Amino acid sequence: MIKIYGKNAVKEAVLNKAQLEAIYVDSNDFKLQDFLKKNNVKYVLKNKLELEKLFGPNHQGIGAIRADYKTYDITYFLQDKPNKRVLILDGINDPHNLGAIIRSVDAFGFMGIILGNNRSVPITPTVVHVSTGAIEYVPLCYVNSLNHAVKTLKDNGYWIVSAEAFGTTKIKDISPDRNIALIIGSEGFGISKTLLKESDYVVAIEMKGHVNSLNASVSAGILMEQLK
């Protein structure tokens, strides 16, 4: 089970009919109570201090105990359909970054996210909160080897696109008809050399300002929008 909190996170869990062991709501927040009643969900009233003790200061008047999120096997991304898009995260271990990236994956219609077991943040309450409920709709796949996952995708018709500051390919030069796996690396270390060797394209975001790097979640959002 996992604690989730925040209006959007809990609302989307309810709308997605997730398994919720308990829901706690601010006794003075009648809008949230009305929402839960309309969806035939039982809840327990708590005051703000009690909610803060259970879920921390960012609870927004509601929190819940949810069943663990389902994770997917890589075969999920091998479905036979055109113009597939999947995001691969190499070494993203900040829960705020992952939560924000999940929001963008949902917004731009990517199939889901593949992460390595060893150097990636797991699904935490912070990830869920920052995703504002998008995690209910975005499949996450944790694998033992990103390199093996990339080779599997390539063998099944994907073109691998890595994002690095030294990239020379422009997004507009990549055919929109291709199935694409986009790799985003950590801000500190970038994408591993083994994954770069497997890449068909290495792209960079064109920038005009003085700072030559962007937050990983911002970079992911920009490139997913351009590739959607």
N, C-alpha and C positions, 0 to 999 in steps of 0.2 A: 504494500500500500504506500501511497505518497500523499503528502499534504499539498494541496493547491489553494491558492488564495487570489483575491482580486475579482472584480465584477466580471470582466470579460472571460477570464480563465474558467471560473465556475459556471458562468452562463453557458459557454460553449460545451462544457462537459455535460451539462444538463440537456442541452439541445441535441447533443450527439448520443444521448442515452448511455453515457458511460456508467460503469458500476461505481456507485458512490456509497460508501459505508455510512457516512454522516455528513450533514451540512449544518454549519453554524452561521447565523445571520444576526446582524445588529438589530436589537429590539426596537430601535427608533427608525429603521430604514424600511418604510412601508412599501416602497416601490419594489425593492428586492423581495420582500415577503409576497407581494402580489404576483411577481414573476414565478416564484416557486409554487405558489398555489395553483396558478394557471397550468403549470406543467405537472401537477399532481405529485410534487416532491415534498416529502416530510423534512422538517428542519427543526433545529433547536435555537432558541433565542439566547443571545449573549450580549453583554454590554461591550463597549469598545475596549475597555481594559482587558476583559476576559479574552476577546478576540486577539488582542495584541500578544497576550501570553501564549496563545495557541499558534498564531501564524506570523507574528512579527508586526512591525509598525505599518507595513504597506498592504494591509488586508483589505482596505476599501469597504469594510463593512460585511465581508463574507469570506468564508473559507470552507474547505471540505476535505474529507479523507477519501481519496480515489484509488481504485485498483491500479496497479502498475500499468504503465503504457505498453502496448504491444509493440515489439520490434519486428522487423521484417528480414527475410532472407534475400540475398541478392537476386534470386530468381524472380522476385517481384518486378525488377526493372528489365527483365528479358521478355516481357510480354510483346506479342506481335502487333505493333501499331506504329504508325508513322510519326515522324517529328518528335521523338522522345527527348526529354530533357531531364537530366539528373545532376545533382550537385554533390561533389565530393569534398569533404573538409579534411585537410591534413594538418593535424596538430592544433586544432581550435580547442582551448581548454578554459575559456572564459564563459561562464554561463550566460552573461548578458549578451555576448556576441552570438552565441548559439541561439538564444531566444529571439533576438532580432533577425537573424538569418532565417529562422523558421517562418517568421512573418512574411519575409520577402519570397520565400519558396512558395508559400500559399498564394501570395498576391500575383506572382508571375507565372503560375501554372506549371511549375516543375513537378516531376513525379514524386520526388522525395530526396532524402539526404543519405549519403553513405559516409560513415566515420570509422576510424580505426579504434579498436578496443583499448589500445595501450596509451595513446596520446590525445585522447578526446574527453571532453567533459561529458559525464553521464547525464541522464535526465534528472534534473533536480527541481525542487519547488521554484527556485529563481528562474530557471529555464522556462518553466511553464508560465510563470507570471509575466515575464518579458515577452513571451510569444503572444500574449493577450488572447489565448485560446486557439491560435492557429495550429498548435501541436496536435489538436484533436483530429486534424485533417491531413497532416503531413507525415508520411511514412518515414521512419528512421531505421537505418540498417547499420548495425555495428559489426565489423568484420575483424578477423585476426590479422589480415594482411591487405593493406590498401593496394599494394602492388599486384597481388593476385586478383583482387577485385577489378582493377583497371584492365588487366589482361583478359579477364572474363568478359568485360563489357566490349572490349575491342573485338574479341572473337565473335561477338554477337551483334556486330554492325554499328557500334558507337565510334564516334570520332572524339578524341580526347583533347580538350582545350584547357591549358594551364594559364593562370593569371600571374604574371610577374612583371616587375618594373622594367626589365630589360626586353620584354616581348617586342617582336617586330611585326607580327601579323595584326591587321585591323579586323575588328569584329565584322565589319561590312563585307569583308572578303571571304567570309565563311558561309557556305551555302546554307540557307535556312531549311533546306529539305533534309539535311543530315540529322541523324540521331546524335546528340551531343552530351558528353559528360564534362562538366565544368569543374575544374579543381581550384579551390581557394586554400592558400596556405596560411600559417600563423603569421602574425605581424612581426614576431621576433626572428623567426627562422625561415619563413617562406615555405616553398614546396620542396620536398626532398629530391635529391638528384635522381633517384631511381624512378620516381614518378615523372620527372621532367623528361627523362629518356624515353618514356613510353608515350609522351605527348605528340599529337599530330600538329598542334598549333600552340604557340606561346604568345599570348596577347597582353597588351598593356592598356591601361585606361589613359586616354589623352587628357592631360591637365594643363592649365594655363597659369596657375598660381605659383607661389614660392615654395610651398611644402610639397615634397615629391612622394608622399605616401598617404594612404587612407586607412581608416579602421577596416578590419576584415569584413564586418557586416555591411559597411557602406560599399566597399568594393564588390561584394557578392551581389548586393542589390542592383548596382549600376549595370553589371555585366549580365545578370539574369534578365533585366529589362530589355537589354539590347539583343539578347538571344531568344527571347520568348516567341 
